[in-house]
């Protein structure tokens, strides 16, 4: 078992002294909590929970994870605070940007953070992976997801907390998925039955959050090889969570369960090529948008349209008789979302939606004659790259650069006057994307595909030069 240490001394030191030291600014105050083993697949940072009792809560989670041979645990002796903002989503987005800076500094994979609520009687855990899910990935913990647990619950929820960490990491972690799945299933197996019926020990007020975390972990396990049955268990957990929450009393919590259930349905449709789960997922997202409304919950209303646009885009790839109508509705959904997300106040989210909008326009442009829609797709990707800078978010930059290259390549086939210019632009985008993906663990296949596209463009340029 790992020995958990503190840069400023052992955990037995006084709380007052430890608190003073963690308030220091400047260099990162990370603390190794165990030496890396050969089987380590991820590095986890445990930050102090904000509020009274938050240090002890973080210490206990770090100690619990000390026996996880697949995880290397670090303790950050300060809390991640939410910056000021007009709504929760803006505050969480700002906190996520800061938290991911911490993870990049330490070359870590996931941050566990949160706060104490109700005078220290409730521990609220949040799970933040270093990489955001790739474009099109719907399963995973949302920024608004939290696991609220009684602070005096001791070890009763240990498997759930660990499963939540593995589950938040699994959809975005590249490579070594077999040991990651083993660790996740090892924590899920003792609590699988909770999806059917939660233990009586779980207080009513915490049941929804527990089921959502369980559902997310099960869905993540299914995503990395856990099988269709695990995906079905995730859907059950989300359906049961939804039944515990009254839409009128707590519309945001109800919407969260619908969004997660929609994600599972979307994944089921993708795997089975069956349009029915996708159609139900689209209905769930429309229901969320209708229930929340643009005026009362603009950010969440916008996210519902993002999810609707994404599932309709996927439906267009399954329901081939209705490709164009699905893509047009998807484009409209993304446009609605972009009316509430601002580049100035929420640059990361805005760029994500703009990139998805560009992908949708590119697909629609391939279906329709002319060049107008493809031009719009190129504009959307260029706008996205104003935020997704290579030096700051190389993987996201590479994803959008590849999309821009593909759109430029498509337009080059239709615009003879600018063919060479567009092909050169496509080549530059593909070349940069290949460089990034080749340096990123788990992206070798994607790099190979883009490299093949780059070769096609280069051959066309050589042919044009020869003529």
Residue pairs with C-beta under 8 A, 6 or more apart in sequence:
1 66
1 67
2 33
2 34
2 35
2 66
2 67
2 73
3 33
3 34
3 66
4 11
4 31
4 33
4 34
4 59
4 62
4 63
4 66
4 73
4 75
5 31
5 32
5 33
6 13
6 18
6 31
6 75
6 77
7 29
7 30
7 31
7 77
8 17
8 18
8 21
8 77
9 17
9 18
11 59
15 55
15 56
18 55
18 77
19 55
21 29
21 77
22 29
22 48
22 55
22 77
22 78
23 78
28 76
28 102
28 105
28 106
29 76
29 77
29 78
30 45
30 74
30 75
30 76
30 106
31 74
31 75
31 76
31 77
32 72
32 74
33 46
33 62
33 65
33 66
33 72
33 73
33 74
33 75
34 66
34 72
34 73
35 72
36 43
36 72
37 69
37 72
39 69
39 70
39 179
40 69
40 70
40 71
40 72
41 70
41 71
41 173
41 176
41 179
41 180
41 183
42 70
42 71
42 72
42 109
42 110
42 169
42 173
42 180
43 71
43 72
43 73
43 74
43 106
43 107
43 108
43 109
43 110
44 65
44 71
44 72
44 73
44 74
44 108
44 109
44 110
44 111
44 112
44 165
45 74
45 75
45 76
45 102
45 103
45 106
45 108
45 110
45 111
45 112
46 58
46 61
46 62
46 65
46 73
46 74
46 75
46 76
46 112
47 58
47 76
47 78
47 79
47 80
47 99
47 102
47 111
47 112
47 113
48 54
48 55
48 58
48 76
48 77
48 78
48 79
49 55
49 57
49 58
49 79
49 113
49 114
49 115
49 116
49 123
49 124
49 125
50 79
50 80
50 81
50 114
50 115
50 116
51 79
51 115
51 116
51 117
51 120
52 116
52 119
52 120
53 116
53 120
53 123
53 151
54 79
54 114
54 115
54 116
54 123
55 77
57 116
57 123
57 151
58 75
58 112
59 75
61 112
61 125
61 161
62 73
62 75
64 155
64 158
64 161
64 162
65 71
65 73
65 162
65 165
66 73
68 162
68 183
70 179
70 180
70 182
70 183
71 165
71 183
74 106
74 108
76 102
76 111
79 113
79 115
80 95
80 98
80 99
80 102
80 111
80 113
81 95
82 91
82 92
82 94
82 95
83 91
83 94
83 95
83 98
84 91
85 91
85 93
85 94
85 345
87 298
87 299
88 144
88 299
89 143
89 144
89 299
89 300
89 303
89 346
89 349
90 299
90 345
90 346
92 143
92 144
93 143
93 346
93 348
93 349
95 113
96 128
96 143
96 348
97 348
99 111
99 113
99 128
100 111
100 128
100 130
102 108
102 111
103 109
103 110
103 111
103 128
103 130
104 130
108 130
109 129
109 130
109 169
109 173
110 127
110 128
110 129
110 130
110 165
110 168
110 169
111 127
111 128
111 129
111 130
112 125
112 126
112 127
112 128
112 165
113 125
113 126
113 128
114 123
114 124
114 125
114 126
114 146
115 124
116 122
116 123
116 124
116 151
117 123
117 124
117 148
120 151
121 150
121 151
121 152
122 148
122 149
122 150
122 151
123 148
123 149
123 150
123 151
124 146
124 147
124 148
125 146
125 147
125 148
125 149
125 161
125 164
126 145
126 146
126 147
127 141
127 145
127 147
127 164
127 165
127 167
127 168
127 169
128 143
128 168
129 140
129 141
129 168
129 169
129 171
129 172
129 173
130 172
131 172
131 395
132 172
132 348
132 352
132 396
133 139
133 140
133 171
133 172
134 172
134 399
135 352
135 355
135 356
135 359
135 399
136 310
136 314
136 359
137 171
137 172
138 262
138 263
138 266
138 267
138 307
138 310
138 311
139 171
139 216
139 219
139 220
139 222
139 223
139 263
139 264
139 267
140 168
140 171
140 172
140 216
140 220
140 263
141 164
141 167
141 168
141 216
142 256
142 259
142 260
144 252
144 256
145 212
145 213
145 216
145 256
146 209
147 157
147 160
147 161
147 164
147 209
147 210
147 213
148 205
148 206
148 209
149 157
149 161
149 206
149 209
149 210
150 203
150 206
156 201
157 210
159 187
159 188
159 190
159 191
160 187
160 191
160 194
160 210
160 213
160 214
160 217
162 187
163 184
163 187
163 188
163 191
163 213
163 214
163 217
164 213
164 216
164 217
166 180
166 183
166 184
166 187
166 217
166 220
167 184
167 213
167 216
167 217
167 218
167 219
167 220
167 221
168 216
168 220
169 180
169 220
170 177
170 180
170 181
170 184
170 220
170 221
170 223
170 224
171 220
171 223
171 224
173 180
173 442
174 440
174 441
174 442
174 443
175 441
175 442
177 224
177 225
178 225
180 224
181 221
181 224
181 225
181 226
184 217
184 220
184 221
184 224
184 226
185 221
185 226
187 217
188 214
188 217
188 218
188 221
191 214
192 233
194 210
194 211
194 214
194 237
195 211
195 214
195 215
195 218
195 233
195 234
195 236
195 237
195 240
196 236
196 240
198 207
198 210
198 211
202 210
204 244
207 241
207 244
208 241
208 244
208 245
208 253
208 257
211 237
211 238
211 240
211 241
211 244
212 237
212 238
212 241
212 256
212 257
212 260
214 237
215 234
215 235
215 236
215 237
215 238
215 241
215 260
215 264
216 234
216 260
218 226
218 230
218 231
218 233
218 234
218 237
219 230
219 231
219 234
219 260
219 263
219 264
219 267
221 230
222 228
222 230
222 231
222 234
222 267
223 267
228 268
228 271
231 264
231 267
231 268
231 271
234 264
235 261
235 264
235 265
235 268
238 257
238 260
238 261
238 264
239 257
239 261
241 257
241 260
242 254
242 257
242 258
242 261
245 253
245 254
245 257
246 254
247 254
247 291
251 291
251 292
251 297
252 292
252 297
252 300
254 291
255 288
255 291
255 292
255 300
255 304
258 284
258 285
258 287
258 288
259 284
259 285
259 288
259 303
259 304
259 307
261 281
261 284
262 280
262 281
262 282
262 284
262 285
262 288
262 307
262 311
263 281
263 307
265 277
265 278
265 280
265 281
265 284
266 277
266 278
266 281
266 310
266 311
266 314
268 274
268 277
269 275
269 276
269 277
269 278
269 281
269 314
269 315
269 318
270 278
270 314
270 318
273 318
274 318
275 315
275 318
275 319
278 311
278 314
278 315
278 318
278 319
279 315
281 311
282 308
282 311
282 312
282 315
285 304
285 305
285 307
285 308
285 311
286 304
286 308
288 300
288 304
288 307
289 301
289 304
289 305
289 308
292 300
292 301
292 304
293 301
294 301
294 302
294 340
298 340
299 340
299 341
301 340
302 336
302 337
302 338
302 339
302 340
302 341
302 353
303 337
305 333
305 334
305 336
305 337
306 333
306 334
306 337
306 352
306 353
306 356
308 330
308 333
309 330
309 331
309 332
309 333
309 334
309 337
309 356
309 357
309 360
310 330
310 356
312 326
312 327
312 329
312 330
312 333
313 326
313 327
313 330
313 356
313 359
313 360
313 363
315 322
315 326
316 322
316 323
316 324
316 326
316 327
316 330
316 363
317 323
319 326
323 367
324 364
324 367
324 368
327 360
327 363
327 364
327 367
328 364
330 360
331 357
331 360
331 361
331 364
334 353
334 356
334 357
334 360
335 357
337 353
338 350
338 353
338 354
338 357
341 349
341 350
341 353
342 350
343 350
343 351
343 383
343 386
343 387
347 387
348 387
350 387
351 384
351 386
351 387
351 388
351 396
351 400
354 380
354 383
354 384
355 380
355 381
355 384
355 388
355 399
355 400
355 403
357 380
358 377
358 378
358 380
358 381
358 384
358 400
358 403
358 404
358 407
359 377
359 403
361 373
361 374
361 376
361 377
361 380
362 374
362 377
362 403
362 406
362 407
362 410
364 373
365 371
365 372
365 373
365 374
365 376
365 377
365 407
365 410
365 411
366 374
366 410
370 414
371 411
371 414
371 415
374 407
374 410
374 411
374 414
375 411
377 407
378 404
378 407
378 408
378 411
381 400
381 403
381 404
381 407
382 404
384 400
385 397
385 400
385 401
385 404
388 396
388 397
388 400
389 397
390 397
390 398
390 401
390 432
390 436
394 436
394 439
394 440
395 436
395 440
395 443
397 432
397 436
398 432
398 433
398 435
398 436
398 437
398 440
399 433
401 429
401 430
401 432
401 433
401 436
402 429
402 430
402 433
402 450
404 425
404 426
404 429
405 425
405 426
405 427
405 428
405 429
405 430
405 433
405 450
405 453
405 457
406 426
406 453
408 422
408 423
408 425
408 426
408 429
409 422
409 423
409 426
409 453
409 457
411 418
411 422
412 418
412 419
412 422
412 423
412 426
412 460
413 419
415 422
419 464
420 461
420 464
423 457
423 460
423 461
423 464
424 461
426 457
427 454
427 457
427 458
427 461
430 450
430 451
430 453
430 454
430 457
431 454
433 447
433 450
434 447
434 450
434 451
434 454
437 443
437 444
437 446
437 447
437 450
438 444
438 447
